[in-house]
Amino acid sequence: VAVVERHRRTGNIGLGFVRGFGMKRGALASSVGHDAHNITVVGINPEDMAVAVNEVVRCGGGQVVVLKGIPTAKLELPIAGLMSDRSVQTVSAQLEMLHRAARRCGVKLKSPFMAMSFLSLVVIPRLRITDKGLVDVEKFGLVDLIVKRARH
């Protein structure tokens, strides 16, 4: 998983690991991520993850599924990267296409983009991911992604 800062051009990218999505291939990216609404991307390889993030940026915000380097489904959210200017019927159909495309990537979750939106919400326990890195919410601080074993 990665979180890419999208508001101030800081270049911040937080990296981590996530389980429970069941992904076997591809990447999912979204500009909906409580509370900062940066771009969160979950994927199997960095190439698909980069394509997914760049497609969200190109759309001005939204949700994207990428498989083998190609965006296979997307929901553009041009209003602050959070809302659509399309009809509810259009958005609903696009969201269903996103979910089908996510299932083709092996995703088992019913609402993977909803699950992704909470990965960066640092007010709920325990570990969360932000553009600054992995946050231990209970200790109010960043933690190392890889812990080195002490030598005795």
ABEGO torsion letter per residue (X at the ends): XBBBBAAAGAGBBBBBBBBGAGBABEBBBBABBOAAGBBBBBBABAAAAAAAAAAAAAAGEEBBBBBGGBBABBBBBABGGABBABBAAAAAAAAAAAAAAAAAAGBABABAAAAAAAAABAABOABBBBAAEBBBAAAGBBBBABBBBBBX
